Amino acid sequence: MDVKITGKRLKNTLSYEWIKIIAFAVAAIFVWMLAFTTCATRATDGQQFYFVVFDDVYFDTETNADMLSDMKKDGSLSYDVLKTQLNNVTKAGNYGALYMLNLRLTTKEGDVMIMNSGKLSAEETPAEDGEEEEKTTAEQVLESGYVADLLKFIESAGSYVKKFTSDGTVNGEINASKVETYFLTQRVKSARNYKKTYNTDEKKSEGVKNEIERISHIQQAYSRVTAALKKAENAGVDLYRYWDKPIKYSGNEVIEREKTAYGIDLTVLNSGATNKKELVKSWWLVDEENNATTDGLTFCVLDCTEDDEDLQFEALTALDYVIRNYSNYAD
């Protein structure tokens, strides 16, 4: 039987079978990509740090990119943060900014956020009888449950640190043995990529060292943030932005509210700061006369507690960075 491949036979095969050949090639590429995507080590939600600039807040791209780079270099973002990204969330076509924010947070793309709080309804003149108060975008964000209670978040960071100190106090010495036990028995087993990364004794030992440093940075950030907030309070300066958070309902009606601090007023924080970064060169709003203003800019921590018990506190070290670089309260 003559099975010799000739130019003529090859030409005939290609002329009749080219569709099958292309289909086979496409299928092979698809299977390879699927296998690569499925088996590749990917960052967990906690290992990705997203800095959100929301709605009508303008920003300088280069300054914000440099900020994220600096946060990584100075340890504000730990060794375990593998990706940083600035997310500018605004309206898109017929979809409002709030809807787009919901989409982003559904896919866990948010850790901290700069937004325009403006004046909440509680701070404005009450509506006349029979008139329904129009909710601001900030109120809609808050009522959607996207923003963490700031003081409770800071308190939870302190409680987290206490688990790893020798004397169980927030300012105590970090106990290497406690960190090692926690890292090897819980953190390494918490996600698939940790098991792949720390698969030798040498890598596990290096991981423990990195963990000690990560927790130490949280401890330092907690100490500086709480001291800065206390320093401002003692100076008669209120850095917080508040809203009346619903805490009790009767059916769909709110019957009890609680005054809750949800963010840091960046204008107040930056006011009078010397030898620090100028707020308006990083983020700003445009007023009715088309002038740049920072009035209303607020730093918020997004509520990602359920996403990563450990890496949620990258948001605290980010707040520490902002306080250190845009105010004198941490000096």
C-alpha positions as CSV (number, residue, x, y, z in Angstrom):
1,M,0.0,0.0,0.0
2,D,1.4,3.3,-1.0
3,V,1.3,5.7,2.0
4,K,4.0,8.1,0.8
5,I,3.2,11.7,1.6
6,T,3.5,13.8,-1.5
7,G,2.8,17.4,-2.2
8,K,-0.3,16.5,-4.2
9,R,-1.7,14.3,-1.5
10,L,-1.0,17.0,1.2
11,K,-2.6,19.6,-1.0
12,N,-5.7,17.4,-1.5
13,T,-6.0,16.7,2.3
14,L,-5.8,20.4,3.2
15,S,-8.3,21.3,0.5
16,Y,-10.9,18.9,1.9
17,E,-10.0,18.8,5.7
18,W,-9.0,22.3,6.5
19,I,-12.1,23.1,8.5
20,K,-11.5,20.0,10.7
21,I,-7.8,21.0,11.2
22,I,-8.7,24.5,12.2
23,A,-11.4,23.2,14.5
24,F,-9.0,20.8,16.1
25,A,-6.4,23.5,16.7
26,V,-8.9,25.8,18.3
27,A,-10.2,23.0,20.5
28,A,-6.7,22.1,21.6
29,I,-5.9,25.8,22.5
30,F,-9.2,26.1,24.4
31,V,-8.4,22.9,26.4
32,W,-4.9,24.1,27.2
33,M,-6.1,27.5,28.4
34,L,-8.9,25.9,30.5
35,A,-6.4,23.6,32.1
36,F,-4.0,26.5,32.8
37,T,-6.7,28.7,34.3
38,T,-8.0,25.9,36.5
39,C,-4.7,24.7,37.8
40,A,-2.8,28.0,38.1
41,T,-2.2,29.5,41.5
42,R,-4.4,32.6,41.8
43,A,-4.4,35.3,44.5
44,T,-7.2,35.0,47.0
45,D,-9.6,37.9,47.6
46,G,-7.6,39.0,50.6
47,Q,-4.4,39.0,48.6
48,Q,-5.8,41.6,46.2
49,F,-5.9,45.2,47.6
50,Y,-8.4,47.6,45.8
51,F,-8.4,51.3,46.5
52,V,-11.8,52.6,45.3
53,V,-12.4,56.2,44.2
54,F,-16.1,56.6,44.0
55,D,-18.6,58.5,41.8
56,D,-17.8,62.2,41.5
57,V,-14.4,62.2,43.1
58,Y,-11.6,63.3,40.8
59,F,-8.1,62.0,41.3
60,D,-4.6,62.2,39.9
61,T,-3.7,58.8,38.4
62,E,0.1,59.1,38.8
63,T,-0.2,60.3,42.4
64,N,-2.5,57.4,43.4
65,A,-0.4,54.9,41.6
66,D,2.7,56.2,43.5
67,M,0.7,55.9,46.7
68,L,-0.1,52.2,46.2
69,S,3.5,51.6,45.3
70,D,4.8,53.4,48.4
71,M,2.3,51.5,50.6
72,K,3.8,48.3,49.3
73,K,7.4,49.4,49.8
74,D,7.0,50.8,53.3
75,G,5.1,47.7,54.6
76,S,1.7,49.4,54.8
77,L,0.6,46.6,52.6
78,S,2.0,43.3,53.7
79,Y,4.0,40.6,51.9
80,D,0.8,38.7,51.3
81,V,-0.8,41.4,49.1
82,L,0.0,40.2,45.7
83,K,-2.0,42.7,43.6
84,T,-2.9,46.4,44.1
85,Q,-5.3,48.3,42.0
86,L,-7.0,51.7,41.8
87,N,-10.7,51.3,41.0
88,N,-12.5,54.3,39.7
89,V,-16.2,53.4,40.1
90,T,-18.6,55.8,38.3
91,K,-21.8,55.6,36.4
92,A,-21.7,53.7,33.2
93,G,-24.4,54.4,30.5
94,N,-27.8,53.9,32.1
95,Y,-26.3,52.3,35.2
96,G,-25.6,54.6,38.2
97,A,-22.5,54.7,40.3
98,L,-24.2,52.8,43.2
99,Y,-25.1,49.9,40.9
100,M,-21.5,49.8,39.5
101,L,-20.2,49.8,43.1
102,N,-22.4,46.9,43.9
103,L,-21.0,45.0,40.9
104,R,-17.4,45.7,42.0
105,L,-18.0,44.6,45.6
106,T,-19.9,41.5,44.5
107,T,-16.6,40.4,43.0
108,K,-14.7,41.6,46.1
109,E,-13.0,44.5,44.3
110,G,-12.9,46.9,47.2
111,D,-11.0,47.4,50.5
112,V,-11.0,51.1,51.2
113,M,-12.8,54.0,49.4
114,I,-12.7,57.7,48.9
115,M,-16.2,59.1,48.4
116,N,-18.0,62.4,48.5
117,S,-20.1,62.5,51.7
118,G,-21.3,66.0,51.1
119,K,-24.0,66.7,53.7
120,L,-26.1,63.9,55.0
121,S,-29.8,64.5,55.5
122,A,-29.3,64.5,59.2
123,E,-26.9,67.4,58.9
124,E,-29.3,69.5,56.7
125,T,-32.5,71.3,57.4
126,P,-35.2,68.8,58.0
127,A,-37.8,68.4,55.3
128,E,-41.2,70.0,55.7
129,D,-44.1,67.9,57.0
130,G,-45.4,65.7,54.2
131,E,-42.1,66.0,52.2
132,E,-39.9,63.0,51.7
133,E,-36.2,63.6,52.2
134,E,-34.2,62.8,49.1
135,K,-31.3,60.5,50.0
136,T,-27.8,61.5,49.0
137,T,-25.6,59.0,47.2
138,A,-23.5,58.7,50.4
139,E,-26.6,57.7,52.3
140,Q,-27.5,55.2,49.7
141,V,-24.0,53.7,50.0
142,L,-24.2,53.6,53.7
143,E,-27.7,52.1,53.8
144,S,-26.5,49.4,51.4
145,G,-24.2,48.1,54.1
146,Y,-21.0,48.5,52.0
147,V,-19.1,50.6,54.6
148,A,-17.8,49.3,57.9
149,D,-18.4,50.9,61.3
150,L,-15.0,52.6,61.5
151,L,-14.6,52.4,65.3
152,K,-15.6,48.8,65.5
153,F,-13.2,48.0,62.7
154,I,-10.3,49.6,64.5
155,E,-11.3,47.8,67.7
156,S,-11.4,44.5,65.9
157,A,-7.9,45.1,64.7
158,G,-6.8,45.5,68.3
159,S,-8.5,42.3,69.3
160,Y,-6.8,40.5,66.4
161,V,-3.3,41.7,67.5
162,K,-4.0,40.6,71.1
163,K,-4.1,37.0,69.9
164,F,-0.4,37.1,69.1
165,T,1.1,39.0,72.0
166,S,2.8,37.3,74.9
167,D,0.7,39.1,77.6
168,G,-2.5,39.3,75.6
169,T,-2.5,43.1,75.4
170,V,-2.5,45.1,72.2
171,N,0.8,46.7,72.9
172,G,2.6,43.6,74.1
173,E,5.5,41.8,72.4
174,I,4.6,39.7,69.4
175,N,5.0,36.1,70.4
176,A,6.8,34.2,67.6
177,S,5.5,30.8,68.9
178,K,1.9,32.0,68.8
179,V,2.3,33.3,65.3
180,E,4.0,30.1,64.1
181,T,1.2,27.9,65.5
182,Y,-1.5,30.0,64.0
183,F,0.3,30.3,60.6
184,L,0.9,26.5,60.3
185,T,-2.4,25.3,61.7
186,Q,-4.8,27.8,60.1
187,R,-3.4,30.3,57.6
188,V,-1.5,27.8,55.5
189,K,-4.6,25.6,55.3
190,S,-7.0,28.5,54.6
191,A,-6.5,28.7,50.8
192,R,-5.3,26.5,48.0
193,N,-2.5,28.8,46.9
194,Y,-1.0,28.8,50.5
195,K,-0.7,25.0,50.4
196,K,1.2,25.3,47.1
197,T,3.4,28.2,48.2
198,Y,4.4,26.8,51.6
199,N,5.1,23.2,50.6
200,T,8.5,22.8,52.3
201,D,9.9,23.4,55.8
202,E,12.1,26.2,54.5
203,K,9.2,28.0,52.9
204,K,7.1,27.6,56.0
205,S,9.9,29.0,58.1
206,E,10.1,32.0,55.8
207,G,6.3,32.4,55.9
208,V,6.4,32.5,59.7
209,K,8.9,35.4,59.6
210,N,6.8,37.3,57.1
211,E,3.7,36.7,59.3
212,I,5.5,38.2,62.4
213,E,6.3,41.2,60.3
214,R,2.7,41.5,59.0
215,I,1.2,41.3,62.4
216,S,3.8,43.8,63.8
217,H,2.8,46.3,61.1
218,I,-0.9,45.9,62.1
219,Q,0.1,46.5,65.7
220,Q,2.1,49.6,64.8
221,A,-0.7,50.9,62.6
222,Y,-3.3,50.3,65.4
223,S,-1.1,52.2,67.9
224,R,-0.5,55.2,65.5
225,V,-4.1,55.4,64.3
226,T,-5.6,55.3,67.8
227,A,-3.0,57.8,69.1
228,A,-3.7,60.2,66.1
229,L,-7.4,60.1,66.7
230,K,-6.9,60.7,70.4
231,K,-4.5,63.6,69.6
232,A,-7.1,65.2,67.4
233,E,-9.8,64.7,70.0
234,N,-7.7,66.4,72.7
235,A,-7.2,69.3,70.3
236,G,-11.0,69.6,69.9
237,V,-10.9,68.3,66.3
238,D,-13.5,65.7,65.3
239,L,-12.1,63.8,62.4
240,Y,-15.1,61.5,61.9
241,R,-18.0,61.6,59.5
242,Y,-21.2,60.2,61.0
243,W,-24.6,58.9,60.0
244,D,-27.6,57.7,61.9
245,K,-27.4,53.9,61.3
246,P,-30.6,51.9,61.6
247,I,-30.3,49.3,64.3
248,K,-33.9,48.3,64.9
249,Y,-36.9,47.8,62.6
250,S,-40.6,47.2,62.9
251,G,-41.4,45.6,59.5
252,N,-39.9,47.9,57.0
253,E,-39.9,50.9,59.3
254,V,-36.8,52.0,61.2
255,I,-37.7,52.6,64.8
256,E,-34.2,53.1,66.3
257,R,-31.0,54.6,65.0
258,E,-27.5,54.9,66.3
259,K,-25.0,57.6,65.6
260,T,-22.1,55.8,63.9
261,A,-18.7,56.9,62.6
262,Y,-18.3,55.6,59.1
263,G,-15.2,57.4,57.9
264,I,-12.5,60.1,58.2
265,D,-13.1,63.6,57.0
266,L,-10.1,64.1,54.8
267,T,-10.5,67.9,54.6
268,V,-10.4,68.2,58.4
269,L,-7.5,65.7,58.6
270,N,-5.4,67.7,56.1
271,S,-6.3,71.1,57.5
272,G,-3.3,73.0,58.8
273,A,-0.9,70.1,58.0
274,T,2.7,71.1,57.4
275,N,5.3,69.3,55.3
276,K,2.7,66.8,54.2
277,K,1.0,65.9,51.0
278,E,-1.6,68.3,49.7
279,L,-5.0,66.7,49.6
280,V,-6.3,68.5,46.6
281,K,-3.4,67.1,44.5
282,S,-4.5,63.6,45.2
283,W,-8.4,63.7,45.2
284,W,-10.8,66.5,44.7
285,L,-14.4,67.5,43.9
286,V,-15.8,70.2,41.6
287,D,-18.2,72.7,43.0
288,E,-21.1,74.5,41.4
289,E,-18.7,77.2,40.2
290,N,-16.4,74.6,38.6
291,N,-13.7,75.1,41.2
292,A,-11.7,72.3,42.8
293,T,-12.7,71.6,46.4
294,T,-12.0,68.9,49.0
295,D,-15.1,69.6,51.1
296,G,-16.9,66.3,51.6
297,L,-14.0,63.9,50.8
298,T,-14.2,60.9,53.2
299,F,-11.9,57.9,53.7
300,C,-14.0,54.8,54.4
301,V,-13.2,51.1,55.1
302,L,-15.3,48.8,53.0
303,D,-16.9,45.9,54.9
304,C,-14.9,42.9,53.8
305,T,-14.8,41.1,57.2
306,E,-16.2,37.9,55.8
307,D,-13.8,37.8,52.9
308,D,-10.6,37.3,54.8
309,E,-10.2,37.3,58.6
310,D,-6.5,38.1,58.4
311,L,-5.9,40.3,55.4
312,Q,-8.9,42.6,56.1
313,F,-6.6,44.7,58.3
314,E,-4.6,45.8,55.3
315,A,-7.3,48.5,55.3
316,L,-6.1,49.7,58.8
317,T,-2.5,50.0,57.6
318,A,-3.8,51.9,54.6
319,L,-5.7,54.3,56.9
320,D,-2.4,54.7,58.9
321,Y,-0.6,55.6,55.7
322,V,-3.2,58.3,54.9
323,I,-3.0,59.8,58.4
324,R,0.8,59.8,58.4
325,N,1.1,61.4,54.9
326,Y,-1.8,63.9,55.0
327,S,-1.7,65.2,58.6
328,N,0.5,65.9,61.5
329,Y,-1.6,63.9,64.0
330,A,0.7,60.9,63.8
331,D,3.9,63.0,64.3
